[in-house]
Amino acid sequence: MAVAYDGEANVTAGLNGVTSVTLSGKTTAGSNRCAIWHAGWGDDLSNITTITYAGTGMTSAVVVDGSGITGAIYRFLNPTTAGSDVAVSWGAAVYGACGCSSYNGVDQTTPVSGTANATNLSSTPATVNITSATGEVVVDGCGQAYATPTVGAGQTQVFNSDGGSGFYFGLGSREAGAATVTMSWTFSGNQGWVIVAASLKAAAEAGGATYPGWYGQRGGWW
């Protein structure tokens, strides 16, 4: 089984000096579902205080704060097919963007096969390599300061916005899995950034039925 993105599920929001945001999620009708919230923001070292899907806490896949710029990915297993709100609160005002999307074909025991992150306070591009596999999907979240970014080759952009603030950008994308996947964002000038990535693990194929077979020197059925 391969992980599949629900093309109708993506919902995004800009973050312009807010302490909370609510996104209306919509999930796929497939099996082995997983909802993903990813984000990038700048702040005064503010952390998430609550993050819920339909009122139940989401699980952190990877969150990295690089001196006031943050990248984050959270996940929620087996969301309802009708979808529900993702509600996030921070301890102080944040600036950037976030997005919520859903996938099916995700392993329900170990939904994330691995994560990676990188931080730099003065460079371009923002980039990180992550170990993945064919049939998986890699998602990223990137927080970046003061320069309009462009998504890396092979990635599908989910969100790219400063939320109207004019200084901190939140960035998110996805890419098909491979042995090693590079997630990156380029921008003019050398600026501070944090990028995090997570690879969604594919659920195992269902076992096939067993049928009688021919055996023995003289032949027989079992």
Backbone hydrogen bonds, N-H to C=O, Kabsch-Sander energy under -0.5 kcal/mol:
donor,donor_aa,acceptor,acceptor_aa,energy
3,V,135,G,-3.2
4,A,104,N,-2.6
6,D,102,S,-2.4
7,G,5,Y,-0.9
9,A,6,D,-2.2
11,V,100,C,-2.3
13,A,98,C,-2.3
15,L,96,G,-3.1
16,N,14,G,-0.5
17,G,15,L,-0.5
17,G,94,V,-1.6
18,V,94,V,-1.3
21,V,88,V,-2.1
23,L,86,V,-2.9
25,G,23,L,-0.8
25,G,84,S,-1.8
26,K,9,A,-0.6
34,C,103,Y,-2.3
35,A,76,F,-3.0
36,I,101,S,-3.4
37,W,74,Y,-2.5
38,H,99,G,-2.2
39,A,72,A,-2.3
40,G,97,A,-2.1
41,W,70,T,-2.1
42,G,95,Y,-2.7
43,D,68,G,-2.3
49,T,89,S,-2.9
50,T,89,S,-1.3
52,T,87,A,-2.4
53,Y,56,T,-3.4
54,A,85,D,-2.6
56,T,53,Y,-2.0
58,M,51,I,-2.3
59,T,75,R,-2.7
61,A,73,I,-2.7
62,V,73,I,-1.7
64,V,71,G,-2.5
66,G,64,V,-0.6
66,G,69,I,-3.6
67,S,65,D,-0.7
70,T,41,W,-3.2
71,G,64,V,-2.0
72,A,39,A,-2.3
73,I,62,V,-2.2
74,Y,37,W,-3.1
75,R,59,T,-2.8
76,F,35,A,-2.2
78,N,33,R,-2.5
83,G,80,T,-0.8
86,V,23,L,-3.2
87,A,52,T,-2.0
87,A,85,D,-0.5
88,V,21,V,-2.8
89,S,50,T,-2.7
90,W,19,T,-3.0
91,G,47,N,-1.8
94,V,18,V,-2.2
95,Y,42,G,-2.0
96,G,15,L,-2.8
97,A,40,G,-2.1
98,C,13,A,-2.2
99,G,38,H,-2.4
100,C,11,V,-3.1
101,S,36,I,-2.4
103,Y,34,C,-2.2
104,N,4,A,-2.3
105,G,31,S,-2.2
106,V,32,N,-2.8
107,D,201,K,-2.6
113,S,111,P,-0.6
113,S,199,S,-2.3
114,G,199,S,-0.7
116,A,197,A,-2.0
118,A,195,I,-2.2
120,N,193,W,-2.1
123,S,191,Q,-1.7
126,A,185,W,-2.8
127,T,125,P,-0.6
128,V,183,M,-2.1
130,I,181,V,-2.6
132,S,178,A,-0.7
132,S,179,A,-1.4
136,E,133,A,-2.1
137,V,200,L,-1.1
138,V,175,E,-3.2
139,V,198,A,-2.6
140,D,173,S,-2.1
141,G,196,V,-2.1
142,C,171,L,-2.7
143,G,194,V,-2.3
144,Q,169,F,-2.1
145,A,192,G,-2.0
146,Y,167,F,-4.6
150,T,186,T,-2.5
152,G,184,S,-2.0
155,Q,152,G,-1.6
156,T,174,R,-3.0
157,Q,155,Q,-0.6
158,V,172,G,-3.0
159,F,172,G,-1.8
161,S,170,G,-2.0
165,S,162,D,-2.0
169,F,144,Q,-3.7
170,G,161,S,-2.9
171,L,142,C,-2.6
172,G,159,F,-2.4
173,S,140,D,-0.7
174,R,156,T,-1.6
175,E,138,V,-2.1
177,G,136,E,-3.0
181,V,130,I,-2.7
183,M,128,V,-2.7
183,M,181,V,-0.6
185,W,126,A,-2.3
186,T,150,T,-2.4
188,S,148,T,-0.5
191,Q,123,S,-1.6
191,Q,189,G,-0.7
193,W,120,N,-2.9
194,V,143,G,-2.3
195,I,118,A,-2.6
196,V,141,G,-2.5
197,A,116,A,-2.5
198,A,139,V,-2.4
199,S,114,G,-2.4
200,L,137,V,-3.4
200,L,198,A,-0.6
201,K,111,P,-2.7
201,K,199,S,-0.6
203,A,105,G,-2.6
215,Y,220,G,-2.1
222,W,213,G,-1.3
